């Protein structure tokens, strides 16, 4: 029970006669203006789902330890008369502590950072684990991934989820509470994703508690969870308990609407196989059925930067954001990614841009005479370092692309595409150079993303340059960005570039290999990004 910080209200519990688990109930979440469901309720019969949990009131004014059993069994309480044994449904003391719906915290209403303890980790029948097991937490490297669905009343799929943890698929018992794993095997959680039309997409940061028992001690099975966007608690669901032969109820289910009690939770299955493939053939169909094999395409991304001094800040910021961006992209749009960082006729120390375009391309077999890029010192005012269009041509034609990978160039600059801003403006030569770059990249099957950094030129000139950067991107099926897009950080921008570089692929003939990485597919799977 939680009444905390003046606005949060919650009562729920799991109460069972462990280890037999023949008698008991799983009750809640109740709130002052909301009866809680009682999903499991068995003993001398099974009345699961038929009763509700009422919000609590203060007990009669007696010593706290003297009366609880007497009260619930309807015995005489000293000094306070007799409490009736059978209270009719709906007969309750009026409650004046009604909270507006906007302030009612969803499942898991205790702030995980406020010292409160989320509920949901207690034992329950048929799918519980010994609260004091002898099993040790998993420390192995094996990763198990499962998928599950929420269902409509007719059995069709409504929402999709995926979770991964360290350890084997079977013989596990995990009781996860706001970042901590307990239970019989206490396996470490690696990822959790869920998506449906009402709640949108929620990840493990919204997972308040999660109970997964699959063949623990050879007989126990259980799945239930509280998933809410704390602290707003406007979107989420309280789902389960599901078991292999029984759908689980979903008591709370809100977001872009309230569909509480209308859906059910299906028992999970092992995640679909994951295939890494290099084919660039189109898929055999337009199917996005998430139960099909997940296909991981190859992507070669070459990040090319204007190496003039004015681009040093962008080089440093992008370098610092790379790891975060790649990990985020790996989660939301998995690919077999290879990234190469090159400067045009120059490098930036203490960044990832430690090789020039010329040095790299000649190193993989290109002849100097075949390169369009001009050498440093041959163009006034360092213009060779700002030959963006020529660099796009050279990389498109001479980079060592993997045979069947999606080919992508991400160009970053802050001046016109042919030697910079001659006489402080863009001229016809810049436009013609951009057109050649478009033609060469298109012919070579290269998608080009562009980024225009900050510039000191007057607004009309910057607008003209920005239009050319956008034209190069648009006509090669890429995306155009400006310094405004990097305000939220280069990690998000680079993630967008990576995710925007994938092309549809078809699984190869060999049998698929089961997924071993927990983050490769969960988000992509639940959002049905199968290509």
C-alpha positions in Angstrom: 0.0 0.0 0.0 1.3 3.5 -0.9 0.1 7.0 0.1 3.2 8.9 -0.7 4.3 12.4 -1.8 0.7 13.6 -1.2 -0.6 12.4 -4.6 0.0 8.7 -5.0 -2.4 6.0 -3.9 -2.2 2.2 -4.4 -3.2 -1.1 -2.8 -2.4 -4.6 -4.2 -1.0 -7.9 -3.0 -0.3 -11.5 -3.7 -1.5 -13.8 -0.8 -1.1 -17.6 -1.1 -0.4 -20.6 1.1 3.1 -21.4 -0.1 4.3 -23.9 -1.1 1.0 -25.7 -1.9 -0.5 -22.5 -3.4 -3.9 -24.1 -3.3 -5.6 -21.2 -1.4 -5.1 -17.5 -2.0 -5.7 -14.5 -4.2 -3.8 -11.9 -6.3 -5.6 -8.6 -5.7 -5.3 -5.0 -6.9 -4.5 -2.4 -7.9 -7.2 -0.5 -5.8 -7.3 3.3 -5.4 -9.6 5.6 -3.6 -11.9 6.0 -6.6 -11.2 2.7 -8.3 -11.9 -0.9 -7.3 -9.0 -3.3 -8.0 -9.5 -6.6 -9.9 -8.8 -9.9 -8.2 -7.3 -11.9 -11.0 -6.4 -15.2 -9.2 -8.8 -16.3 -6.4 -8.9 -20.0 -5.5 -9.3 -22.4 -2.6 -12.5 -24.3 -1.9 -13.4 -23.5 -5.5 -12.1 -21.1 -8.1 -13.7 -17.6 -8.3 -10.9 -15.9 -10.2 -12.0 -12.6 -11.8 -15.3 -12.5 -10.0 -14.5 -10.2 -7.1 -12.9 -6.8 -6.6 -10.7 -5.2 -4.0 -12.0 -2.1 -2.2 -9.8 0.8 -1.0 -8.7 0.5 2.6 -10.0 2.5 5.5 -8.4 3.2 8.9 -8.9 0.3 11.4 -10.8 0.7 14.7 -8.8 2.5 17.3 -7.1 -0.5 19.0 -3.5 -1.8 19.3 -2.4 -2.8 15.8 -1.4 -6.3 16.7 -4.5 -7.3 18.6 -7.2 -7.4 16.1 -6.4 -8.1 12.5 -7.2 -11.8 12.6 -10.2 -11.2 14.8 -11.4 -8.6 12.3 -11.1 -10.6 9.2 -12.7 -13.7 10.9 -15.6 -11.6 12.2 -14.8 -12.1 15.9 -15.5 -9.6 18.7 -13.0 -6.8 18.9 -12.5 -5.5 22.5 -14.0 -2.1 23.0 -15.4 -1.8 19.5 -18.2 -4.2 19.1 -18.5 -6.9 16.5 -17.5 -6.6 12.9 -19.9 -8.4 10.6 -18.6 -11.4 8.8 -20.4 -10.9 5.5 -20.2 -7.4 4.0 -22.5 -7.0 1.0 -20.9 -6.0 -2.3 -20.7 -2.2 -2.6 -21.3 -1.6 1.1 -18.5 0.8 2.0 -17.7 3.8 4.1 -17.8 6.9 2.0 -14.4 8.0 1.0 -13.7 11.7 0.7 -10.1 11.2 -0.6 -11.1 11.0 -4.2 -8.3 12.0 -6.5 -8.7 13.5 -10.0 -7.9 10.8 -12.6 -5.0 12.9 -13.9 -3.3 12.6 -10.5 -3.9 8.9 -10.0 -0.7 6.9 -10.4 -1.0 3.9 -12.6 0.2 0.4 -11.6 3.4 0.6 -9.7 2.3 3.9 -8.1 5.3 4.0 -5.7 8.1 6.1 -7.0 11.0 3.7 -7.5 13.4 6.4 -6.4 11.5 7.5 -3.3 12.2 4.5 -1.1 8.8 2.8 -1.8 8.8 -0.8 -2.8 6.8 -1.8 -5.9 4.5 -4.8 -5.4 4.1 -7.9 -7.6 7.0 -10.0 -6.4 5.1 -12.2 -4.0 4.4 -15.9 -4.6 1.3 -17.0 -6.5 -0.1 -20.4 -7.4 1.0 -22.7 -10.2 3.7 -20.2 -11.3 5.6 -19.2 -8.2 9.1 -19.7 -6.9 10.4 -20.3 -3.4 11.1 -16.9 -2.0 14.3 -18.2 -0.4 15.6 -20.5 -3.1 19.0 -22.1 -3.1 19.6 -21.3 -6.8 22.2 -18.7 -7.6 21.7 -15.7 -9.9 22.7 -16.4 -13.5 26.1 -15.1 -14.5 26.4 -17.0 -17.8 26.6 -15.4 -21.2 23.6 -17.2 -22.7 20.8 -14.8 -23.7 17.2 -15.9 -24.0 14.7 -13.8 -25.9 10.9 -14.3 -25.8 8.0 -12.7 -27.7 4.4 -12.3 -26.5 1.2 -10.7 -27.6 -1.9 -9.1 -26.1 -5.0 -10.3 -27.7 -8.4 -9.0 -28.7 -11.6 -10.8 -27.6 -11.7 -12.8 -30.8 -8.1 -14.0 -30.3 -6.5 -11.7 -32.9 -3.3 -9.9 -32.0 -3.6 -6.4 -30.5 -0.2 -5.7 -29.1 3.3 -7.2 -29.2 6.1 -7.5 -26.7 9.6 -8.9 -26.4 12.0 -9.5 -23.4 15.5 -10.8 -23.0 17.5 -12.0 -20.0 20.7 -13.7 -19.2 20.2 -17.5 -18.9 18.5 -20.5 -20.4 14.9 -20.4 -21.8 13.6 -22.9 -19.2 14.0 -23.6 -15.6 14.1 -19.9 -14.6 12.3 -17.7 -12.1 12.7 -14.0 -12.3 11.0 -11.4 -10.0 12.1 -8.1 -11.4 11.3 -4.9 -9.4 12.3 -1.5 -10.7 15.8 -2.5 -11.8 16.5 -5.4 -9.4 16.1 -9.1 -10.2 15.1 -11.5 -7.4 13.4 -14.9 -7.4 14.5 -18.5 -7.7 17.2 -17.8 -10.4 17.2 -14.0 -10.4 18.4 -13.8 -13.9 19.5 -10.4 -15.1 17.1 -8.6 -17.4 18.6 -7.3 -20.6 15.6 -5.7 -22.4 11.9 -5.4 -22.4 9.8 -3.7 -25.1 6.0 -3.5 -25.7 3.9 -1.8 -28.3 0.2 -1.4 -29.1 -2.0 1.3 -30.5 -3.1 2.7 -27.1 0.1 2.8 -25.1 2.5 3.3 -28.1 6.0 1.9 -27.4 7.3 1.4 -23.9 10.7 -0.1 -22.9 12.4 -1.4 -19.7 12.6 2.0 -18.2 8.8 1.8 -17.7 8.9 -1.8 -16.3 7.9 -1.4 -12.7 7.7 -5.1 -12.0 7.9 -8.3 -14.0 7.5 -11.9 -13.0 8.6 -14.7 -15.4 8.6 -18.3 -14.2 9.2 -20.9 -16.9 9.5 -24.5 -15.8 11.1 -23.5 -12.4 11.5 -26.7 -10.4 9.9 -28.5 -13.3 6.4 -27.4 -12.6 5.9 -23.6 -12.1 4.8 -21.2 -14.9 3.9 -17.5 -14.7 4.0 -14.2 -16.6 2.7 -10.9 -15.3 4.0 -7.3 -15.3 3.3 -3.7 -14.6 4.5 -1.4 -17.4 3.8 2.4 -17.1 5.5 5.6 -18.1 6.4 6.7 -14.6 5.9 9.4 -13.2 3.1 10.5 -15.6 1.5 7.0 -15.5 -0.7 8.0 -18.4 0.3 5.1 -20.7 0.7 1.5 -19.8 -0.8 -1.7 -18.7 -1.1 -4.2 -15.8 -1.0 -7.6 -17.4 -1.3 -11.2 -16.2 -1.0 -13.7 -14.7 -0.7 -15.7 -17.9 0.3 -19.4 -18.0 0.8 -21.9 -20.8 -2.8 -23.1 -20.8 -4.4 -19.9 -19.6 -4.7 -16.3 -20.9 -3.9 -13.6 -18.4 -6.3 -10.7 -17.6 -5.2 -7.1 -18.3 -6.8 -5.0 -15.6 -5.4 -1.6 -16.3 -4.7 -0.5 -19.9 -4.6 3.1 -20.8 -2.9 5.7 -23.1 -4.6 7.1 -26.1 -7.9 5.9 -24.6 -8.8 3.5 -21.8 -9.4 -0.2 -22.8 -8.9 -1.7 -19.3 -10.2 -5.2 -19.0 -10.8 -5.6 -22.7 -7.6 -7.5 -23.7 -5.8 -10.6 -22.5 -2.1 -11.6 -22.2 -0.8 -14.6 -24.1 1.9 -16.9 -22.9 5.3 -16.1 -24.6 7.2 -18.1 -27.2 10.9 -18.1 -28.0 11.8 -15.1 -30.2 12.0 -15.7 -33.9 15.3 -16.5 -35.4 17.6 -13.6 -36.5 19.4 -13.7 -39.8 22.3 -11.5 -40.9 22.2 -11.2 -44.6 24.0 -9.2 -47.3 21.6 -9.6 -50.1 20.1 -6.4 -51.6 17.3 -8.1 -53.4 13.8 -6.9 -52.7 11.7 -8.9 -50.3 9.5 -11.6 -51.9 6.4 -9.9 -50.4 5.4 -6.8 -48.5 4.7 -8.8 -45.4 5.6 -7.2 -42.1 4.3 -10.2 -40.0 6.4 -9.9 -36.9 6.3 -13.7 -36.4 8.5 -14.2 -39.5 12.2 -14.4 -39.3 13.9 -11.2 -38.4 16.3 -10.2 -41.1 19.4 -8.0 -40.4 20.7 -6.2 -43.4 24.3 -5.1 -44.0 24.9 -1.4 -44.0 28.1 0.3 -45.0 28.1 3.9 -43.8 30.9 6.3 -44.7 30.9 9.6 -42.7 32.8 12.3 -44.6 33.5 15.7 -43.1 34.8 19.0 -44.5 38.1 19.3 -42.6 38.3 23.1 -42.4 38.8 24.5 -38.9 35.2 25.6 -38.7 34.0 22.0 -38.6 36.1 20.9 -35.7 33.3 21.2 -33.2 31.0 19.0 -35.3 33.8 16.4 -35.6 34.3 16.3 -31.9 30.6 16.2 -31.1 29.8 13.5 -33.6 32.8 11.4 -32.4 31.6 11.6 -28.8 28.1 10.5 -29.8 28.9 7.6 -31.9 28.7 4.8 -29.3 25.4 6.0 -28.0 24.0 6.4 -31.5 25.1 3.0 -32.7 23.7 1.3 -29.6 20.4 3.1 -30.0 20.2 2.2 -33.7 21.1 -1.4 -33.0 18.0 -1.5 -30.7 15.5 0.2 -32.9 16.7 -0.6 -36.4 19.1 -3.6 -36.2 21.7 -3.9 -39.0 25.1 -5.4 -39.6 26.7 -2.0 -39.6 30.2 -0.9 -40.7 31.1 2.7 -40.2 34.1 4.5 -41.6 35.1 8.1 -40.7 37.0 10.2 -43.3 38.1 13.8 -43.6 38.5 15.7 -46.9 42.2 16.4 -47.3 42.7 16.7 -43.5 42.0 15.1 -40.2 40.9 16.2 -36.7 43.0 15.0 -33.7 41.3 13.3 -30.8 38.3 12.5 -33.0 37.3 9.5 -35.1 38.3 11.4 -38.3 41.9 10.2 -38.4 42.2 9.3 -42.1 41.6 11.3 -45.2 39.4 10.3 -48.1 42.4 10.2 -50.3 44.5 8.1 -48.0 41.7 5.5 -47.4 40.7 5.2 -51.1 44.2 4.8 -52.4 44.8 2.3 -49.6 42.0 0.1 -50.9 43.3 0.2 -54.5 42.0 3.4 -56.1 44.6 5.2 -58.4 45.4 8.8 -57.6 44.6 9.7 -61.1 41.1 8.4 -60.8 40.2 10.6 -57.8 38.2 13.8 -58.5 39.1 15.4 -55.2 41.7 18.1 -55.4 44.8 18.0 -53.2 45.3 20.3 -50.3 47.2 23.4 -51.2 46.1 23.4 -54.9 43.0 25.5 -54.3 43.0 28.9 -52.7 41.8 29.5 -49.1 41.8 25.8 -48.3 39.0 25.1 -50.8 40.2 21.5 -51.4 39.2 20.6 -47.8 35.6 21.8 -48.7 35.2 19.8 -51.9 32.2 18.0 -50.6 30.6 17.1 -53.9 33.9 15.6 -55.2 34.4 13.6 -52.1 30.9 12.1 -52.5 31.8 11.1 -56.1 35.1 9.5 -55.0 33.7 7.6 -52.1 30.7 6.4 -54.2 33.0 5.0 -56.9 36.1 3.8 -55.1 35.1 2.8 -51.5 35.5 -0.9 -50.7 31.8 -1.5 -50.3 30.8 -5.0 -49.2 29.2 -6.8 -52.1 25.6 -6.7 -51.0 25.5 -4.0 -48.3 23.4 -0.9 -48.4 25.7 1.9 -49.4 25.5 5.2 -47.6 27.5 8.4 -47.3 26.8 11.0 -44.6 28.5 14.3 -45.6 29.0 17.1 -43.1 30.0 20.6 -44.1 29.3 24.3 -43.6 30.0 25.8 -47.0 29.1 25.3 -50.7 29.9 21.9 -52.2 32.7 22.9 -54.6 35.6 24.4 -52.8 33.5 26.3 -50.3 32.0 29.8 -50.5 34.1 31.6 -53.2 33.6 35.3 -52.8 31.3 34.6 -49.9 28.5 33.0 -51.9 27.4 29.9 -53.8 27.9 30.0 -57.6 27.0 27.9 -60.6 30.1 25.7 -60.2 28.8 24.6 -56.8 25.4 23.6 -58.3 27.0 21.7 -61.2 29.3 19.9 -58.8 26.2 18.9 -56.7 24.5 17.6 -59.8 27.6 15.4 -60.8 27.7 14.0 -57.2 24.0 13.1 -57.4 24.5 11.4 -60.8 27.5 9.4 -59.6 26.0 8.4 -56.3 22.8 7.3 -57.9 24.5 5.3 -60.5 26.6 3.6 -57.8 23.6 2.8 -55.7 24.7 5.1 -52.9 22.3 7.0 -50.6 23.6 10.4 -49.4 22.6 12.1 -46.2 23.8 15.7 -45.7 24.4 18.0 -42.7 24.9 21.7 -43.0 26.6 23.2 -40.0 26.5 26.8 -38.7 27.9 29.4 -41.0 28.7 33.1 -40.8 27.5 33.9 -44.3 24.4 36.1 -44.8 21.0 34.4 -44.6 20.2 34.4 -48.3 23.5 32.7 -49.1 23.0 30.1 -46.4 19.5 29.4 -47.7 20.9 28.8 -51.2 23.6 26.4 -49.9 21.0 24.6 -47.7 18.8 24.0 -50.8 21.7 22.3 -52.6 22.5 20.1 -49.6 18.9 19.1 -49.5 18.8 18.4 -53.2 21.7 16.1 -53.0 20.1 14.1 -50.2 16.6 14.1 -51.7 17.7 12.9 -55.1 19.8 10.1 -53.7 17.0 9.0 -51.3 18.8 10.3 -48.3 17.9 12.9 -45.6 19.1 16.5 -45.2 19.9 17.9 -41.7 21.1 21.3 -40.4 22.7 22.5 -37.2 19.1 22.9 -35.8 18.7 19.1 -36.0 21.8 18.6 -33.8 20.5 20.7 -30.9 19.2 17.6 -29.1 22.6 15.9 -29.7 24.5 14.2 -32.4 23.6 10.8 -31.0 20.0 11.1 -32.1 20.9 12.6 -35.4 23.4 9.9 -36.2 20.9 7.2 -35.1 18.5 8.7 -37.6 21.1 8.5 -40.3 21.9 4.9 -39.5 18.2 3.8 -39.4 17.6 5.8 -42.6 20.3 3.8 -44.4 18.7 0.4 -44.4 17.2 -1.1 -47.5 14.7 -4.0 -47.8 16.4 -7.4 -48.0 15.4 -11.0 -48.5 16.5 -13.8 -46.2 19.1 -16.0 -47.8 18.6 -19.7 -48.5 20.5 -21.1 -45.5 18.6 -21.9 -42.3 18.3 -18.9 -39.9 20.4 -18.8 -36.8 18.7 -18.2 -33.5 19.3 -14.7 -32.0 22.0 -14.5 -29.3 22.0 -10.7 -28.8 19.2 -9.3 -26.6 19.1 -5.9 -28.1 19.2 -6.8 -31.8 15.5 -7.1 -32.3 13.2 -6.4 -29.4 12.2 -2.9 -30.4 12.2 -3.6 -34.1 10.1 -6.6 -33.4 7.4 -5.0 -31.3 7.1 -2.1 -33.8 7.0 -4.6 -36.7 10.1 -3.2 -38.3 11.0 -6.5 -39.9 12.8 -5.1 -42.9 
